[in-house]
Amino acid sequence: MTEDKRKLPKKKLNHSDSGEKSGSRLYWQMFMTFVRIGSFTIGGGYAMIPLIQKEVVENKKWMDAREFIDMLAMAQSAPGVIAINTAIFIGYKMKGLKGSLVTTLGSALPSFIIILAVAMVFTNFRDNVVVEKIFRGIRPAVVALIAAPLYKMARSAGVTWKTVFIPILAVLLIWLAGVSPIWIVLAAIAGGIIYGALHARNLSKSI
Amino acid sequence: MEAEIYIQLFLSFFKIGLFGFGGGYAIISLIQHEIEVHGWMTQSEFTDIIAISQMTPGPIGINSATYVGYTASGTVLGSIIATFAIVLPSFLIMLTLVRFFFALQGNKYLEWAFLGLRPAVIGLIGAAAILLMNRDNFIDYKSFIIFLLAFLLSFTGKFHPILLILMAGVAGFVIY
């Protein structure tokens, strides 16, 4: 049974032409769905994922749950903004390149407009005494928000006592030596592949 | 000279989109680096953007690109270019991945790469946090108290980030 389900998305993966008649209406629907998702998910990209799932899988039935999970894994392992990666994939799956342009534009547009408005206004108010007071309180809290999930994230990333040197080394290189995080990413990819190649036999046993 | 800022914005955010593995907080580290190299804004200004990102809709990467693009160039065009540039690599990569999705599933080189990437991404986020713990953001002992309280409340996972930011804002207004 699982075999069948695995094969299903393969056929569907190339965008279908079934909705050709109602083409422009579907594009509009896709656009508005992602505008809605982009407008109501406060708190970053991860907040968008459950809403995308609800809209695309449950409400609109544009793809099935299994497909969505597979796609999400891919969107998360690719670089870039994960919510945007997800939108690109769904758009492509439905209507090819044009579809992915529509969904990407839809999901990015609300935050673009809102932040642009904030940037225009905030630059004038930044020196305001009240605003400055409020942000003096907010800044340390933001740092805490970034630091607090690290432990849990490290655990779910599978960091052990043997591999904890990797994040520590990355921190030291970026913090004290001013190394660009890009070099850390490239070194991590190279290191992972070299390690994998050297320990291929042991790894295949453990995975 | 005017065109130069646009080219810099495009290249910086293209790089951020291309190498920003791990999403959200991990991308902060890359943006932070580019901002510092180009001197586009202070670290405390960047911290404010992160706070604003948490309180407004949309992904942090898009929010930062739009904001930095606008403030660095002073024009709407700058924010369009930066936002476009951070999305472009996603486009190219996702459209390639879709074609080879099944060939890549379970690819050993890809799996091995993530053996290194997963722990490294934790390091990127850690570095972002440490770099934000500077004199601009931590001006006195009260800052550390706010940090500790927010850290503990956030660690329990019971408080929504927006609530914590609002509480910290109120605290800031009262004590400063």
Contacts between the chains, C-beta under 8 A, distances in Angstrom:
chain1	res1	chain2	res2	distance
A	10	B	102	6.3
A	13	B	98	6.9
A	13	B	101	6.5
A	13	B	102	7.9
A	38	B	57	6.1
A	38	B	58	5.7
A	39	B	57	5.5
A	40	B	57	6.4
A	41	B	57	5.5
A	41	B	58	7.1
A	42	B	54	7.8
A	42	B	55	6.6
A	42	B	56	6.6
A	42	B	57	5.3
A	42	B	162	6.4
A	43	B	54	5.6
A	43	B	55	7.8
A	43	B	160	7.4
A	43	B	161	5.7
A	43	B	162	6.1
A	44	B	24	5.5
A	44	B	53	6.6
A	44	B	54	6.6
A	44	B	58	7.7
A	44	B	59	5.9
A	44	B	60	5.0
A	45	B	23	5.8
A	45	B	24	5.6
A	45	B	58	7.8
A	45	B	59	3.5
A	45	B	60	6.7
A	45	B	61	7.2
A	46	B	23	7.3
A	46	B	24	6.2
A	48	B	58	7.9
A	48	B	59	6.9
A	70	B	101	7.8
A	70	B	105	8.0
A	74	B	94	7.7
A	74	B	97	5.7
A	74	B	101	6.6
A	75	B	94	7.3
A	76	B	23	6.8
A	77	B	21	7.8
A	77	B	110	7.6
A	77	B	114	6.8
A	78	B	90	6.9
A	78	B	93	5.1
A	78	B	94	5.9
A	78	B	97	6.0
A	79	B	17	6.8
A	79	B	18	5.9
A	79	B	19	5.9
A	79	B	20	5.1
A	79	B	21	4.9
A	79	B	89	6.5
A	79	B	90	7.4
A	79	B	93	6.6
A	80	B	17	4.7
A	80	B	18	7.5
A	80	B	20	5.7
A	80	B	23	7.9
A	80	B	61	7.2
A	80	B	86	7.2
A	80	B	87	7.4
A	80	B	89	5.7
A	80	B	90	3.5
A	80	B	93	6.9
A	80	B	94	8.0
A	81	B	17	7.4
A	81	B	20	7.5
A	81	B	23	6.7
A	81	B	27	7.3
A	81	B	59	4.6
A	81	B	61	4.0
A	81	B	62	5.9
A	81	B	86	6.8
A	81	B	87	7.2
A	81	B	90	6.4
A	82	B	23	4.0
A	82	B	24	7.3
A	82	B	59	7.3
A	83	B	58	7.8
A	83	B	59	4.8
A	84	B	59	6.7
A	84	B	61	7.7
A	84	B	62	7.0
A	84	B	87	5.7
A	84	B	90	5.1
A	85	B	90	5.2
A	85	B	93	7.9
A	85	B	94	5.3
A	88	B	90	6.1
A	88	B	91	6.0
A	88	B	94	4.3
A	88	B	95	7.1
A	89	B	94	5.7
A	89	B	98	6.4
A	92	B	94	7.3
A	92	B	95	6.3
A	92	B	98	5.6
A	93	B	98	7.5
A	97	B	95	7.2
A	100	B	91	7.2
A	100	B	94	7.6
A	100	B	95	7.0
A	104	B	87	6.2
A	104	B	91	7.0
A	107	B	58	8.0
A	108	B	58	7.4
A	108	B	62	5.4
A	108	B	83	6.5
A	108	B	87	6.4
A	110	B	57	5.6
A	110	B	58	6.3
A	111	B	56	6.7
A	111	B	57	5.5
A	111	B	58	2.4
A	111	B	59	6.9
A	111	B	62	5.0
A	111	B	63	5.5
A	111	B	66	7.0
A	112	B	58	7.8
A	112	B	62	6.6
A	112	B	66	5.1
A	112	B	79	7.3
A	112	B	83	5.7
A	114	B	56	5.1
A	114	B	57	6.4
A	114	B	58	7.2
A	115	B	52	7.3
A	115	B	53	7.8
A	115	B	56	6.4
A	115	B	58	7.4
A	115	B	62	7.7
A	115	B	63	4.9
A	115	B	66	4.2
A	115	B	67	5.2
A	115	B	79	7.8
A	116	B	66	5.7
A	116	B	70	6.1
A	116	B	76	6.7
A	116	B	79	5.6
A	118	B	52	5.8
A	118	B	56	6.7
A	118	B	67	7.3
A	119	B	66	7.0
A	119	B	67	4.9
A	119	B	70	4.3
A	119	B	71	6.0
A	119	B	79	7.2
A	120	B	70	7.2
A	122	B	48	7.6
A	122	B	52	7.3
A	123	B	71	6.4
A	126	B	45	7.7
A	126	B	48	7.7
A	130	B	173	6.8
A	132	B	176	7.9
A	133	B	172	5.3
A	133	B	173	4.9
A	133	B	176	4.4
A	134	B	169	4.3
A	134	B	170	7.8
A	134	B	172	5.0
A	134	B	173	5.1
A	135	B	44	7.9
A	135	B	48	5.6
A	135	B	51	7.2
A	135	B	169	7.4
A	135	B	172	6.7
A	136	B	139	6.5
A	136	B	143	7.4
A	136	B	172	4.7
A	136	B	176	5.0
A	137	B	146	5.9
A	137	B	168	4.6
A	137	B	169	5.4
A	137	B	170	7.2
A	137	B	171	4.5
A	137	B	172	1.9
A	137	B	173	6.7
A	137	B	175	7.1
A	137	B	176	7.0
A	138	B	47	8.0
A	138	B	48	7.5
A	138	B	51	4.9
A	138	B	165	5.6
A	138	B	168	4.8
A	138	B	169	5.0
A	138	B	172	6.1
A	139	B	44	6.1
A	139	B	47	4.7
A	139	B	48	7.2
A	139	B	51	7.3
A	139	B	132	7.9
A	139	B	136	7.7
A	139	B	137	4.1
A	139	B	138	7.9
A	139	B	143	7.4
A	140	B	137	6.0
A	140	B	138	6.0
A	140	B	143	4.4
A	140	B	144	7.1
A	140	B	146	4.4
A	140	B	147	3.9
A	140	B	150	6.8
A	140	B	168	7.2
A	141	B	51	7.8
A	141	B	146	5.7
A	141	B	147	7.0
A	141	B	150	3.9
A	141	B	164	5.7
A	141	B	165	6.0
A	141	B	167	7.7
A	141	B	168	3.4
A	142	B	47	5.3
A	142	B	50	5.1
A	142	B	51	4.9
A	142	B	54	7.4
A	142	B	132	7.2
A	142	B	137	7.9
A	142	B	165	7.0
A	143	B	47	7.2
A	143	B	129	5.7
A	143	B	132	4.6
A	143	B	133	5.7
A	143	B	137	6.2
A	143	B	138	8.0
A	143	B	147	6.1
A	144	B	146	7.8
A	144	B	147	5.0
A	144	B	148	7.7
A	144	B	150	3.7
A	144	B	151	4.0
A	144	B	154	5.7
A	144	B	164	7.8
A	145	B	54	7.0
A	145	B	150	6.8
A	145	B	154	5.6
A	145	B	161	5.4
A	145	B	164	6.6
A	145	B	165	7.6
A	146	B	25	5.5
A	146	B	28	6.9
A	146	B	50	7.6
A	146	B	125	6.4
A	146	B	128	6.0
A	146	B	129	4.5
A	146	B	132	7.0
A	147	B	126	7.6
A	147	B	129	4.1
A	147	B	151	6.3
A	148	B	150	7.7
A	148	B	151	5.2
A	148	B	154	3.8
A	148	B	155	4.8
A	149	B	25	7.7
A	149	B	154	7.5
A	150	B	122	6.5
A	150	B	125	6.1
A	150	B	126	5.9
A	150	B	129	7.3
A	151	B	155	7.8
A	153	B	122	5.9
A	153	B	125	7.0
A	154	B	119	7.6
A	154	B	122	4.8
A	157	B	118	4.2
A	157	B	119	6.1
A	157	B	121	7.0
A	157	B	122	5.7
A	158	B	118	6.3
A	158	B	119	7.7
A	159	B	118	7.5
A	159	B	119	4.9
A	159	B	122	6.1
A	163	B	119	5.0
A	164	B	119	7.5
A	166	B	116	7.0
A	166	B	119	3.9
A	166	B	120	5.7
A	166	B	122	8.0
A	166	B	123	6.5
A	167	B	119	5.2
A	167	B	120	6.7
A	167	B	122	4.2
A	167	B	123	3.5
A	167	B	126	5.9
A	168	B	123	6.9
A	169	B	123	7.0
A	170	B	119	8.0
A	170	B	120	5.2
A	170	B	122	7.8
A	170	B	123	2.6
A	170	B	124	6.3
A	170	B	126	7.4
A	170	B	127	6.5
A	171	B	123	5.0
A	171	B	126	4.5
A	171	B	127	4.6
A	171	B	130	6.4
A	174	B	29	6.7
A	174	B	33	7.5
A	174	B	123	7.4
A	174	B	124	7.2
A	174	B	127	3.8
A	174	B	131	7.4
A	175	B	127	5.2
A	175	B	130	5.1
A	175	B	131	6.2
A	180	B	33	5.3
A	180	B	37	8.0
A	181	B	19	7.3
A	181	B	29	4.6
A	181	B	30	4.9
A	181	B	33	5.6
A	181	B	124	5.3
A	181	B	127	7.2
A	182	B	15	6.3
A	182	B	19	4.6
A	182	B	30	6.8
A	182	B	33	7.9
A	184	B	120	5.6
A	184	B	123	6.7
A	184	B	124	6.5
A	185	B	19	4.8
A	185	B	21	5.9
A	185	B	117	7.1
A	185	B	120	6.7
A	185	B	124	7.8
A	186	B	19	7.5
A	187	B	116	7.6
A	187	B	120	7.6
A	188	B	113	7.8
A	188	B	116	3.8
A	188	B	117	4.9
A	188	B	119	7.5
A	188	B	120	3.5
A	188	B	121	8.0
A	189	B	113	4.5
A	189	B	116	6.0
A	189	B	117	6.1
A	190	B	116	7.4
A	191	B	116	4.3
A	192	B	112	4.9
A	192	B	113	4.7
A	192	B	114	6.4
A	192	B	115	4.1
A	192	B	116	2.8
A	192	B	117	6.2
A	193	B	109	5.8
A	193	B	112	4.6
A	193	B	113	5.6
A	193	B	116	7.5
A	195	B	112	6.8
A	195	B	115	6.1
A	195	B	116	7.0
A	196	B	108	6.7
A	196	B	109	7.4
A	196	B	111	7.0
A	196	B	112	2.7
A	196	B	113	7.9
A	196	B	115	6.0
A	197	B	112	7.0
A	200	B	108	7.6
A	203	B	112	7.9
A	207	B	111	7.7
